[in-house]
Amino acid sequence: MKINISRESLFFRIAITAIGIALIGLIQPPSLSLISSAKAQGTQASKANKTPQVKQKTNIPNSKQAGLRDSSTNKFSNNMSLNPELFKRKDEGQFSGNALGNLDYRVQHGCIRRSFNEDHLPANIGIEDRQFSEFFKAQTKRFFDNMRGDCIPYALALGSRNRFDSLSIMNGAFHDAKTEIWTFTPSAAGSFLVQQDYLRDEAKRFTELEIPLRDVLYDPRKVGDKLPVELVWELNSVIKQIYPEDTTTLENTNSVVRMIVDFGDKERWAQIWAVEIIDPASTEVFSSAFWVERGDIPGGFFTSTGEAIERAFWTNPLSYRRISRGVGSVRASTSSKKVVKQGSAPSTAPASSKQKYRTHMGIDYAAPSGTPVFSVATGKVAHLGYSGAFGNLIILEHPGNYHTYYAHLSSYNVELELGNEVRRGFEIGSVGSTGRSTGPHLHFELRKDGVYVDPYAPRTQLDLWSMRDNESGLLTKEILLLGSPIKN
């Protein structure tokens, strides 16, 4: 990426780099630290507790390029008109979506009391599958030999008609070096699979943070002292989705937002993996969400009950005042004036009263010029430049052959180039009124395989925000591994 840097700017960056290197020398490298309460770390009780603790990060310097990366396999040219297929208007039928997932999917979790018949656990929590019960009994003898405590934490995913989807169990309500989780899922061959995970392996890259709920809701600057800027946007969006609707008083209490964060490195993006709203006094978890990483399509957040909340992310590219226009038919701009030659009689033919319409594909978000526009998901810059009626346009390409369009922009982020990989929440440009626009707004589109998608349509169920078959085991594992310990 070529960026012009002044002598003063270069001196400033060198100074910042030197300070950063000095600070790194003061930071102790993370050990095999494990997830536990941040509050307990600051007390005498934590000194007596032999459990390793998660390293606490309190100050993360924000970088303008925190969510921007050059693609190592950049095959894009500098031509702004990249792919004509990206601009074809496919109006012949609205894409309704194919969920390829389980709309009745749900999760239940708890800590079932131990007994002499521990191998009967599937039946005791509602799994009506004799074949799985026999498989479970044959596989778990060693697991129960390593049990600790008086209850067995579990997270169970069920599909439609109580179809067994996944089951994760943990060897006690403790998060320490001896914690292990076994996850059972159906296999394509008609049998079952079991995967074993150990917290000592998974927790190496994780950091636990606790931030007052009031700060997350109302003071993003304080949150920005602890998280990269794109994670601030993501955290705020998650909290808006999981905030309990039956109460409006949590922000007036000492409630905290507990997070498990991977701050990333050169090979992977920073990512929030778990979010919980907690009462620190009673340790009650009011609500929670967990990140599920998927290879062929963008990952997504799901609540601990299995509810998908990704649709809100894919429809939230900016802080807007209102939606001024949605998908549908709008009046075509036609001129009713006719040129009459001097000296000729006006035509007596009746004017056509039939109004012509065109299809408006996309969502218009009314907002003042200059309002920041963010990428709704991690992707690659497929187009950057002026494009007719779209005006200044950015197109991002996402895994799964999805594209998002951000049109009528007044400006772009100066660091963007074709082929750049940008993370969800990265500021890519600003609202404007370029191209065929009647006022400042963002024209936003979501396309799948080149076909327009109305993300607000109730019938639209994309795999982006649906839990697909054979993915629930990822969620049930994360609930036990990264959530607060489940107690009886």
Backbone hydrogen bonds, N-H to C=O, Kabsch-Sander energy under -0.5 kcal/mol:
donor,donor_aa,acceptor,acceptor_aa,energy
3,I,1,M,-0.6
10,L,6,S,-2.5
11,F,7,R,-2.4
12,F,8,E,-2.3
13,R,9,S,-2.4
14,I,10,L,-2.3
15,A,11,F,-2.2
16,I,12,F,-2.3
17,T,13,R,-2.5
18,A,14,I,-2.2
19,I,15,A,-2.2
20,G,16,I,-2.5
21,I,17,T,-2.3
22,A,18,A,-2.0
23,L,19,I,-2.3
24,I,20,G,-2.2
25,G,21,I,-1.4
26,L,22,A,-0.6
26,L,23,L,-1.2
27,I,23,L,-0.9
27,I,24,I,-0.8
33,S,31,S,-2.9
41,Q,37,S,-0.8
42,G,38,A,-0.6
42,G,39,K,-1.1
43,T,40,A,-1.4
46,S,40,A,-0.6
46,S,43,T,-0.6
47,K,43,T,-0.7
48,A,44,Q,-1.5
49,N,45,A,-1.5
54,V,34,L,-0.5
57,K,55,K,-0.6
60,I,225,D,-1.6
66,A,63,S,-2.0
68,L,65,Q,-1.9
69,R,421,E,-2.4
74,N,71,S,-0.8
75,K,73,T,-0.8
82,L,80,M,-1.3
86,L,83,N,-2.1
87,F,84,P,-1.6
88,K,85,E,-0.7
90,K,88,K,-0.8
91,D,89,R,-1.1
93,G,91,D,-2.6
95,F,452,Y,-1.6
102,N,467,M,-2.1
103,L,101,G,-0.8
105,Y,102,N,-1.4
106,R,158,L,-1.8
107,V,305,T,-1.9
108,Q,156,L,-2.6
110,G,154,Y,-1.9
112,I,152,I,-2.0
114,R,150,D,-2.0
118,E,115,S,-0.6
120,H,117,N,-1.9
121,L,118,E,-1.6
124,N,120,H,-1.8
125,I,121,L,-1.4
125,I,122,P,-0.5
126,G,123,A,-0.9
127,I,122,P,-2.9
128,E,126,G,-0.8
129,D,127,I,-1.1
133,S,129,D,-2.3
134,E,130,R,-2.0
135,F,131,Q,-1.9
136,F,132,F,-3.2
137,K,133,S,-2.2
138,A,134,E,-1.8
139,Q,135,F,-1.4
140,T,136,F,-1.6
144,F,140,T,-2.3
145,D,141,K,-1.1
146,N,142,R,-0.8
146,N,143,F,-1.3
147,M,144,F,-1.1
148,R,171,N,-0.5
152,I,112,I,-3.0
154,Y,110,G,-2.6
155,A,168,S,-2.2
156,L,108,Q,-3.4
157,A,166,S,-2.9
158,L,106,R,-2.4
159,G,163,R,-3.4
162,N,159,G,-1.1
163,R,160,S,-1.2
165,D,157,A,-2.2
166,S,157,A,-1.6
167,L,184,F,-2.1
168,S,155,A,-2.5
169,I,182,W,-2.4
170,M,153,P,-2.2
171,N,180,E,-1.6
172,G,170,M,-1.4
174,F,172,G,-1.7
176,D,174,F,-0.6
179,T,176,D,-1.7
181,I,197,D,-3.0
182,W,169,I,-2.3
183,T,195,Q,-2.6
184,F,167,L,-3.4
185,T,193,L,-2.0
187,S,191,S,-2.2
190,G,187,S,-1.5
193,L,185,T,-3.1
195,Q,183,T,-2.3
197,D,181,I,-2.8
199,L,179,T,-2.0
201,D,198,Y,-1.2
202,E,198,Y,-2.0
203,A,199,L,-2.5
204,K,201,D,-0.7
205,R,202,E,-0.7
206,F,203,A,-1.0
207,T,261,V,-2.3
208,E,55,K,-0.5
209,L,259,M,-2.3
211,I,257,V,-2.1
213,L,255,S,-2.3
215,D,212,P,-0.6
216,V,212,P,-1.6
217,L,213,L,-2.2
218,Y,214,R,-2.5
219,D,215,D,-2.2
222,K,219,D,-1.1
223,V,219,D,-1.2
224,G,220,P,-2.5
225,D,221,R,-0.6
225,D,222,K,-0.7
226,K,223,V,-1.8
227,L,223,V,-1.6
231,L,228,P,-1.0
232,V,228,P,-1.4
233,W,229,V,-1.6
234,E,230,E,-1.6
235,L,231,L,-3.0
236,N,232,V,-2.4
237,S,233,W,-1.9
238,V,234,E,-2.2
239,I,235,L,-2.6
240,K,236,N,-1.9
241,Q,237,S,-1.1
241,Q,238,V,-0.6
242,I,238,V,-2.0
243,Y,239,I,-1.7
247,T,244,P,-0.9
252,N,249,T,-1.4
253,T,250,L,-1.9
255,S,250,L,-0.6
256,V,278,I,-2.6
257,V,211,I,-3.3
258,R,256,V,-0.7
258,R,276,E,-2.7
259,M,209,L,-2.9
260,I,274,A,-1.8
261,V,207,T,-3.0
261,V,259,M,-0.5
262,D,271,Q,-2.9
263,F,261,V,-0.6
265,D,268,R,-1.8
271,Q,262,D,-3.0
273,W,260,I,-3.0
273,W,271,Q,-0.6
274,A,260,I,-1.3
275,V,289,A,-2.5
276,E,258,R,-2.3
277,I,287,S,-2.4
278,I,256,V,-2.8
278,I,276,E,-0.6
279,D,284,E,-2.4
283,T,279,D,-2.4
284,E,279,D,-0.5
286,F,277,I,-2.7
286,F,284,E,-0.7
287,S,277,I,-0.9
289,A,275,V,-2.3
290,F,302,F,-3.0
291,W,273,W,-2.2
292,V,300,G,-2.9
293,E,291,W,-0.5
300,G,292,V,-1.9
302,F,290,F,-2.3
303,T,307,E,-2.7
304,S,288,S,-1.0
306,G,303,T,-1.9
309,I,301,F,-1.7
312,A,309,I,-0.6
313,F,309,I,-0.6
313,F,310,E,-0.8
314,W,310,E,-1.7
315,T,312,A,-0.7
316,N,313,F,-1.4
320,Y,318,L,-1.0
321,R,366,A,-2.4
322,R,366,A,-1.0
324,S,322,R,-0.8
324,S,364,D,-1.6
325,R,364,D,-1.2
328,G,360,H,-2.1
330,V,358,R,-2.8
332,A,356,K,-2.5
334,T,332,A,-0.9
340,V,338,K,-0.5
344,S,341,K,-1.8
355,Q,353,S,-0.6
358,R,330,V,-2.7
360,H,328,G,-4.2
361,M,359,T,-0.8
362,G,360,H,-0.7
363,I,444,F,-3.1
364,D,325,R,-3.3
365,Y,363,I,-0.6
365,Y,442,L,-2.7
366,A,322,R,-2.3
366,A,364,D,-0.6
367,A,440,P,-0.9
370,G,431,V,-2.6
371,T,368,P,-1.8
373,V,429,G,-2.7
374,F,317,P,-3.4
375,S,426,F,-2.0
379,G,422,V,-2.4
380,K,397,E,-2.4
381,V,420,N,-2.6
382,A,380,K,-0.7
382,A,395,I,-2.9
383,H,395,I,-1.5
385,G,393,L,-2.1
387,S,391,G,-2.1
390,F,387,S,-2.0
391,G,388,G,-1.6
392,N,409,L,-0.5
393,L,385,G,-2.7
394,I,406,Y,-1.9
395,I,383,H,-2.0
396,L,404,T,-2.5
397,E,380,K,-3.2
398,H,402,Y,-3.3
401,N,398,H,-0.7
402,Y,398,H,-1.5
403,H,447,R,-2.2
404,T,396,L,-2.1
405,Y,445,E,-2.3
406,Y,394,I,-2.3
407,A,443,H,-2.7
408,H,390,F,-2.9
409,L,392,N,-2.1
410,S,430,S,-2.2
411,S,430,S,-0.8
413,N,428,I,-2.6
416,L,413,N,-2.1
419,G,381,V,-2.2
420,N,417,E,-2.0
421,E,69,R,-3.7
422,V,379,G,-2.8
422,V,420,N,-0.5
423,R,67,G,-2.9
425,G,375,S,-2.8
426,F,423,R,-1.9
428,I,373,V,-2.2
428,I,426,F,-0.6
429,G,373,V,-1.3
430,S,411,S,-2.0
431,V,371,T,-2.3
432,G,441,H,-0.7
434,T,408,H,-0.9
436,R,389,A,-1.7
437,S,435,G,-1.5
441,H,432,G,-2.1
442,L,365,Y,-2.3
443,H,407,A,-1.2
443,H,441,H,-0.5
444,F,363,I,-3.1
444,F,442,L,-0.7
445,E,405,Y,-1.6
446,L,453,V,-0.6
447,R,403,H,-2.7
448,K,451,V,-2.5
449,D,401,N,-2.4
451,V,448,K,-2.0
452,Y,90,K,-0.6
453,V,446,L,-2.4
454,D,95,F,-0.6
457,A,454,D,-1.4
460,T,457,A,-1.4
461,Q,96,S,-0.9
461,Q,459,R,-0.6
465,W,462,L,-1.2
466,S,463,D,-0.5
468,R,466,S,-0.8
469,D,100,L,-0.8
471,E,468,R,-1.7
474,L,471,E,-1.4
475,L,471,E,-0.9
476,T,472,S,-2.6
477,K,473,G,-1.7
478,E,474,L,-1.7
479,I,475,L,-2.3
480,L,476,T,-1.4
481,L,477,K,-2.8
482,L,478,E,-2.8
483,G,478,E,-0.8
483,G,479,I,-0.8
487,K,485,P,-0.5
